[in-house]
Amino acid sequence: MTRLVATLVSFVAWSALAQDVEADGFEVPHRTSAPPLATMQSIPEAGDLLSVAAASADGGWQVRGEALTIDVALQRQLTDLLKTYQTPWAAVVAIEPATGRVLAMAEHAEADPSLRGLCTRAVYPAASIFKVVTANALLDADVAPDERCCFHGGKRQITEALLQDSASDGRCVSFSEALGLSANVVFAKLTARYLDPDRLQRSARAFHFNTPWAFPVPTDPSLAAIPAETLELAATGAGFGDVYLSPLHGAAMMAALANRGQWRWPVLFEREVGQRPPELAVPPARAATLVEMLENTVKAGTARRVFSERGHRFDAVGKTGSLADKGRVFRDYSWFVGFAPREHPTIAVAAVVVNDAYWRIRGTWLGAEAMRLYLDKRAPVPVRHDGGVVVGGRSVDAGVRADGGGP
């Protein structure tokens, strides 16, 4: 067991012990024996630029006379929201897809209010967010979105038996539906059938995993260990692997898909906007297919309930993720990454909440609320017309409870 060491342009200081697994030269912590959040240390105080930002004449924020891209109202609303709900650990990042401008980086740790860097540290298991990377690899391998796969079980782990078709497989869904439903066994089966480690690794690199970040706030690389053994590879493809993601990176991934596969590095200073040319992360046609598949998450999948609530009925695209550490200390990780509106996106978000056994909000609600707060300040956005009543620019079903159904 060794301490993770990596050379970064801006910052890397993993404090968690790592298992002897490497990914492009980085050693990757084992999720169950050395969860990085358990030993996370704050980023240096001097690097926490938002905490030292001052008001500028135009109402924005500036650091040392340099204007920031931050939407001050959104930043304050999200920070207040996290404090109000007393989230044990939580972070939410919002990016303007077309430019890479960071609109908000809000964080709060009720468990340790002095903790800094929750938005840029890759201390959270990516869980089913990694299915976006797997889906990209499967599409690259010519797996059709409508290919059907039958399955059972697999909610908490993938076993060798689950990779085999059997009479116990009582449900069949398409590859596209499986992404929206976050069907673990389907992704494990498809990974085992169609992917090898090199193809999955290439997809991870396309989304800039195992890559140093040059960002004004100290930022970890998001790490992905891609195993060679079939069962472990299948489990990783399904979201059970040793893969870690920062909220900043998660928002950038969704911004790339919103940009038809064009990756733009996030920028925090206005003077940096447009300085770095975009990179092609995913071919445009494949990016469009991924977006179409990710719509299922909101319309009929794991985020359907939250996006059916009053106030959240706008067209969005996204992916949820959840995973729990059930060791000596219980931690429940919940993610949402996505963008809105579906057409002409103006915001991409990544939200993660780490709860103990008792919780008030989870990642999907936080991500949807971040989108709502931003979109409400702008022109009316497209809404789904599925029998609801359009009220104030939002589609509301007659049966929605007055309290919106809770978080």
TADAHU-V107787 format. One record per pair of residues at least 12 apart in sequence whose ideal C-beta (glycine too) atoms are under 10 Angstrom apart, sorted by the first residue. I is the first residue (numbers start at 1). J is the second residue. Records with the same first field share a line. If there is no record, write none. Layout:
# TADAHU-V107787
I=J, J
This chain:
# TADAHU-V107787
1=17, 18, 19, 20, 27, 29, 30, 33, 34
2=17, 18, 19, 20, 27
3=15, 16, 17, 18, 27
4=16, 17, 18, 26, 27, 28, 29, 34, 36, 220, 223
5=18, 25, 26, 27
6=24, 25, 26, 27, 210, 212, 220, 221, 223
7=25, 212
8=211, 212, 213, 214, 215, 218, 219, 220, 221
9=212, 213, 214, 215, 219
10=43, 47, 120, 212, 213, 214, 215, 216, 217, 218, 219, 220
11=43, 44, 47, 117, 120, 121, 212, 213, 215, 217, 218, 219, 220
12=26, 121, 122, 212, 213, 218, 219, 220, 221
13=40, 41, 42, 43, 44, 117, 121, 218, 220
14=26, 27, 28, 29, 34, 36, 39, 40, 41, 121, 122, 123, 220, 221, 223, 244
15=29, 36, 37, 38, 39, 40, 41, 42, 121, 123
16=28, 29, 30, 33, 34, 35, 36, 37, 38, 39, 40, 41, 123, 244
17=29, 30, 33, 34, 36, 38, 39
18=30, 33, 34, 36, 223, 225, 242
19=31, 32, 33, 34, 225, 242
21=223, 225, 226, 227, 241, 242
22=210, 223, 225
23=201, 204, 205, 209, 210, 221, 223, 224, 225, 226, 242, 243
24=201, 204, 205, 209, 210, 211, 221, 223, 224, 225, 226
25=210
26=209, 210, 211, 212, 220, 221, 222, 223, 224, 225
27=223, 225
28=210, 223, 224, 225, 226, 241, 242, 243, 244
29=122, 123, 125, 223, 225, 242, 244
30=225, 242
31=125, 126, 127, 225, 240, 241, 242, 243, 244, 323, 325, 333
32=125, 242, 325, 326, 327
33=327
34=242
35=123, 124, 125, 244, 325, 327, 329, 331, 333
36=121, 122, 123, 124, 125, 220, 223, 244
37=89, 109, 111, 118, 121, 123, 124, 125, 244, 325, 329, 331, 333, 354
38=123, 325, 327, 328, 329, 331
39=123
40=89, 109, 112, 115, 117, 118, 121, 123, 124, 220
41=115, 116, 117, 121, 123
42=109, 112, 114, 115, 116, 117, 118, 121, 218
43=115, 116, 117, 118, 119, 120, 121, 217, 218, 219, 220
44=116, 117, 218
45=114, 116
46=218
47=116, 117, 120, 215, 216, 217, 218, 219
48=105, 107, 116, 117, 119, 120, 217, 218
49=61, 63, 64, 66, 68, 70, 105, 215, 216, 217, 218, 268, 269
50=63, 68, 70, 75, 79, 102, 104, 105, 106, 107, 116, 119, 217, 268
51=116
52=64
53=66, 67, 68, 70, 72, 75, 268
54=68
55=72
56=68, 72
59=72, 73
60=72, 270
61=75
62=269, 270
63=216, 268, 269
64=269
66=216, 268, 269, 270, 271, 272
67=269, 270, 271
68=101, 102, 216, 267, 268, 269, 270
69=95, 96, 99, 100, 101, 102, 103, 104, 266, 267, 268, 269, 270, 271, 272, 273
70=94, 101, 102, 103, 104, 105, 106, 268, 270
71=94, 96, 101, 102, 103, 104, 347, 373, 374, 377
72=103, 104
73=103, 104, 373, 374, 377
74=92, 94, 103, 104, 106, 347, 370, 373, 374, 377
75=92, 94, 102, 103, 104, 105, 106
76=104, 106
77=104, 106, 369, 370, 373, 374, 377
78=90, 91, 92, 93, 94, 103, 104, 105, 106, 107, 108, 349, 351, 366, 369, 370, 373, 374
79=92, 104, 105, 106, 107, 108
80=106, 108
81=106, 108, 361, 366, 369, 370, 373
82=106, 107, 108, 109, 110, 118, 351, 353, 361, 366
83=106, 108, 110, 113
84=108, 360, 361
85=108, 110, 353, 359, 360, 361, 365, 366, 407
86=108, 110, 111, 360, 361
87=107, 108, 109, 110, 111, 118, 352, 353, 354, 355, 359, 360, 361, 362, 366
88=108, 109, 110, 111, 112, 331, 332, 353, 354, 355, 356, 358, 359, 360
89=107, 108, 109, 110, 111, 112, 115, 118, 123, 124, 331, 333, 352, 353, 354, 355, 356
90=106, 107, 108, 109, 110, 118, 119, 247, 334, 351, 352, 353, 354, 355, 361, 362, 363, 366
91=105, 106, 107, 108, 109, 117, 118, 119, 120, 121, 123, 124, 246, 247, 248, 250, 350, 351, 352, 353, 354, 363, 366
92=104, 105, 106, 107, 108, 118, 119, 247, 250, 251, 336, 349, 350, 351, 352, 353, 363, 366, 367, 369, 370
93=105, 106, 107, 118, 119, 120, 246, 247, 248, 249, 250, 251, 252, 266, 337, 348, 349, 350, 351, 352, 367, 370
94=106, 247, 251, 255, 339, 346, 347, 348, 349, 350, 351, 367, 370, 371, 373, 374
95=248, 250, 251, 252, 253, 254, 255, 256, 258, 264, 266, 267, 339, 347, 348, 349, 350
96=255, 258, 264, 266, 267, 273, 345, 346, 347, 348, 374
97=251, 252, 254, 255, 256, 257, 258, 259, 260, 262, 264, 339, 344, 345, 346, 347, 348
98=255, 258, 259, 262, 264, 278, 344, 345, 346, 348
99=255, 259, 264, 266, 267, 270, 272, 273, 274
100=251, 252, 255, 256, 259, 263, 264, 265, 266, 267, 268, 272, 273, 274, 275, 276, 278, 348
101=255, 264, 266, 267, 268, 269, 270, 272, 273, 274
102=119, 215, 216, 217, 248, 251, 252, 266, 267, 268, 269
103=251, 266, 346, 347, 348, 349, 370, 374
104=119, 251, 347, 349, 370, 373, 374
105=117, 118, 119, 120, 217, 247, 248, 251, 266, 268
106=118, 119, 247, 351, 366, 370
107=119, 120, 121, 247, 352
108=353
109=354
110=356
111=331, 354, 356
116=217, 218
117=217, 218, 219, 220, 246
118=246, 247, 352, 354
119=217, 219, 246, 247, 248, 249, 251, 350, 352
120=213, 215, 216, 217, 218, 219, 220, 246, 247, 248, 249, 266
121=218, 219, 220, 244, 246, 247, 248
122=209, 213, 219, 220, 221, 222, 223, 224, 243, 244, 245, 246, 247, 248, 249, 250
123=220, 244, 245, 246, 333, 352, 354
124=222, 243, 244, 245, 246, 247, 250, 321, 323, 331, 333, 334, 335, 350, 352, 353, 354, 363
125=239, 240, 241, 242, 243, 244, 245, 321, 322, 323, 324, 325, 331, 333, 335, 352, 354
126=209, 222, 223, 224, 236, 239, 241, 242, 243, 244, 245, 246, 249, 250, 253, 321, 323, 333, 335, 337, 352
127=182, 238, 239, 240, 241, 243, 245, 319, 320, 321, 322, 323, 324, 333, 334, 335, 352, 363
128=179, 182, 183, 184, 187, 238, 239, 240, 297, 302, 319, 320, 321, 322, 323, 335
129=182, 222, 239, 243, 245, 249, 250, 253, 254, 318, 319, 320, 321, 322, 323, 335, 336, 337, 350, 352, 363
130=187, 200, 203, 204, 207, 209, 222, 224, 236, 237, 238, 239, 240, 241, 243, 244, 245, 319, 321
131=178, 179, 182, 183, 184, 186, 187, 191, 237, 238, 239, 294, 319, 320, 321
132=179, 203, 207, 239, 250, 253, 254, 257, 282, 290, 293, 294, 318, 319, 321, 337
133=200, 201, 202, 203, 204, 205, 206, 207, 209, 224, 226, 236, 237, 239, 243, 253
134=179, 187, 188, 190, 191, 195, 199, 200, 203, 204, 234, 236, 237, 238, 239, 241
135=175, 176, 178, 179, 187, 190, 203, 237, 286, 289, 290, 293, 294, 319
136=199, 200, 202, 203, 204, 206, 207, 257, 261, 281, 282, 283, 286, 287, 289, 290
137=190, 191, 194, 195, 196, 198, 199, 200, 201, 202, 203, 204, 206, 237
138=175, 179, 187, 190, 191, 193, 194, 195, 199, 200, 203, 237
139=175, 203, 282, 283, 285, 286, 287, 289, 290, 293
140=194, 195, 199, 200, 202, 203, 206, 282, 283, 286
141=190, 191, 193, 194, 195, 196, 199, 200, 203
142=194
143=175, 190, 193, 194, 195
144=174, 175, 176, 289
145=174, 175, 176, 177, 178, 179, 289, 290, 292, 293, 296
146=174, 175, 176, 177
147=174, 175, 176, 178, 186, 190, 193, 194
148=172, 173, 174, 175, 176, 177, 178, 186
149=165, 169, 171, 172, 173, 174, 175, 177, 178, 183, 185, 186, 187, 188, 189, 190, 193
150=165, 166, 168, 169, 170, 171, 172, 173, 185, 186, 189
151=163, 165, 166, 168, 169, 170, 171, 172, 173, 178, 183, 184, 185, 186, 187, 188, 189
152=166, 167, 168, 169, 170, 171, 185
153=168, 169, 170, 184, 185
154=183, 184, 185, 186, 187, 188, 189, 235, 238, 240
155=183, 184, 185
156=184, 240, 323, 324, 326
157=184, 188, 235, 238, 240
158=184, 185, 187, 188, 189, 191, 192, 231, 232, 234, 235, 236, 237, 238, 239, 240, 241
159=185, 188, 231, 234, 235
160=192, 230, 231, 234
162=184, 185, 188, 189, 192, 231, 234, 235, 238
163=185, 188, 189, 191, 192, 193, 230, 231, 234, 235
164=189, 192
165=189
169=185, 189
171=183, 185, 186
172=186
173=186, 296
174=186, 293, 296
175=187, 190, 293
176=289, 290, 292, 293, 294, 295, 296
177=293, 296, 300, 301
178=190, 238, 293, 296, 301
179=290, 292, 293, 294, 295, 296, 297, 301, 302, 319
180=293, 294, 295, 296, 297, 298, 299, 300, 301, 302, 303, 304, 318, 319, 320
181=296, 297, 300, 301, 302, 304, 320
182=238, 239, 296, 297, 301, 302, 303, 319, 320, 321, 322
183=238, 301, 302
184=234, 235, 237, 238, 239, 240
185=234, 238
186=238
187=234, 235, 236, 237, 238, 239, 240
188=231, 233, 234, 235, 236, 237, 238, 239, 240
189=234, 237, 238
190=234, 237, 238
191=230, 233, 234, 235, 236, 237, 238
192=230, 231, 233, 234, 235, 237, 238
193=234
194=237
195=226, 233, 234, 236, 237
196=226, 228, 230, 233
197=226, 227, 228, 229, 230, 232, 233, 236
198=226, 228
199=226
200=224, 226, 227, 233, 236, 237, 241
201=224, 225, 226
202=226
203=224, 226, 237, 281, 282
204=222, 223, 224, 225, 226, 236, 243
205=224, 226, 281
206=256, 261, 263, 279, 280, 281, 282, 283
207=222, 224, 245, 249, 250, 252, 253, 256, 257, 263, 281, 282
208=221, 222, 249, 252, 253, 256, 263, 265, 279, 281
209=221, 222, 223, 224, 225, 226, 243, 244, 245, 249, 253
210=222, 223, 224, 225, 226, 243
211=223, 249
213=246, 248, 249, 252, 265, 266
214=265, 276
215=246, 248, 249, 252, 265, 266, 267, 268, 272
216=266, 267, 268, 269, 272
217=248, 266, 268
219=246, 248, 249, 266
220=244, 245, 246, 248, 249
221=244, 246, 249
222=243, 244, 245, 246, 248, 249, 250, 252, 253
223=242, 243, 244, 245
224=236, 241, 242, 243, 244, 245
225=241, 242, 243, 244
226=241, 242, 243
227=241, 242
239=321, 322, 323
240=323
245=321, 335, 337, 350, 352
246=350, 352
247=335, 337, 349, 350, 351, 352, 363, 367
248=266, 268, 350
249=266, 337, 350
250=319, 321, 335, 336, 337, 338, 348, 349, 350, 351, 352, 363, 367
251=266, 337, 338, 339, 347, 348, 349, 350, 351, 367, 370
252=264, 265, 266, 281, 337, 348, 350
253=281, 282, 319, 337, 339, 348, 350
254=291, 294, 317, 318, 319, 336, 337, 338, 339, 340, 345, 347, 348, 349, 350, 367
255=337, 339, 345, 347, 348, 349, 350
256=278, 279, 280, 281, 282, 287, 290, 339, 348
257=281, 282, 286, 287, 288, 290, 291, 294, 317, 318, 319, 337, 338, 339, 345, 348
258=287, 291, 317, 338, 339, 340, 341, 342, 344, 345, 346, 347, 348
259=278, 280, 281, 282, 284, 287, 339, 345, 348
260=280, 282, 283, 284, 285, 286, 287, 288, 291
261=278, 279, 280, 281, 282, 283, 284, 285, 286, 287, 288, 290, 291
262=277, 278, 279, 280, 281, 282, 284, 287
263=276, 278, 279, 280, 281, 282
264=276, 277, 278, 279, 281
265=277, 278, 279
266=348
290=317, 319
291=317, 339, 342, 345
292=317, 342
293=317, 319
294=316, 317, 318, 319, 337, 338, 339, 342
295=315, 316, 317, 318, 338, 342
296=317, 319
297=316, 317, 318, 319, 320, 336, 337, 338, 364
298=312, 313, 314, 315, 316, 317, 318, 319, 320, 336, 338, 340, 342, 364, 368, 384
299=315, 316, 317, 384, 386
301=318, 319, 320
302=318, 319, 320, 321, 322, 336, 364
303=316, 317, 318, 319, 320, 336, 338, 363, 364, 365, 367, 368
304=364
305=364, 365, 405, 406
306=318, 320, 336, 362, 363, 364, 365, 366, 367, 368, 369, 404, 405, 406, 407
307=338, 340, 364, 365, 367, 368, 371, 384
308=384, 386, 388, 395, 396, 397, 399, 400, 404, 405
309=365, 368, 369, 372, 396, 397, 400, 401, 403, 404, 405, 406, 407
310=388, 391, 394, 395, 396, 397, 400, 401, 402, 403, 404, 405
311=368, 369, 372, 373, 376, 392, 394, 396, 400, 404
312=340, 364, 365, 367, 368, 369, 371, 372, 394, 404, 405
313=368, 372, 383, 384, 386, 388, 390, 391, 393, 394, 395, 396, 397, 400
314=340, 341, 342, 368, 371, 372, 375, 376, 380, 381, 382, 383, 384, 393, 394, 395
315=340, 341, 342, 343, 345, 381, 382, 383, 384, 395
316=336, 338, 339, 340, 341, 342, 345, 347, 349, 367, 368, 371, 372, 375, 381, 384
317=337, 338, 339, 340, 341, 342, 345, 348
318=335, 336, 337, 338, 339, 340, 348, 349, 350, 351, 364, 367, 368, 371
319=335, 336, 337, 338, 350, 364, 367
320=334, 335, 336, 337, 338, 362, 363, 364, 367
321=333, 334, 335, 336, 337, 352, 363, 364
322=334, 335, 336, 353, 362, 363, 364
323=335
324=354, 355, 357
325=354
329=356
330=355, 356, 357
331=354, 355, 356, 357
332=353, 354, 355, 356, 357, 358, 359, 362, 363
333=352, 353, 354, 355, 362, 363
334=351, 352, 353, 354, 355, 359, 361, 362, 363, 364, 365, 366, 367
335=350, 351, 352, 353, 362, 363, 364, 366, 367
336=349, 350, 351, 352, 353, 362, 363, 364, 365, 366, 367, 368, 369, 370, 371
337=349, 350, 351, 352, 363, 364, 367
338=350, 351, 364, 367, 368, 370, 371
339=371
340=367, 368, 370, 371, 372, 374, 375, 381, 382
341=371, 375, 378, 380, 381, 382, 383
342=381, 382, 384
343=381, 382
344=381, 382
345=371, 381
346=371, 374, 375, 378, 379, 381
347=370, 371, 372, 373, 374, 375, 378, 381
348=371
349=366, 367, 368, 369, 370, 371, 374
350=363, 366, 367, 370
351=363, 364, 365, 366, 367, 368, 369, 370, 371
352=366, 367
353=365, 366, 367
359=407
360=406, 407
361=406, 407
362=407
364=407
365=404, 405, 406, 407
366=407
368=407
369=407
372=394
375=393, 394
376=392, 393, 394
379=393
380=392, 393, 394
381=393, 394
382=395
383=395, 396
388=400
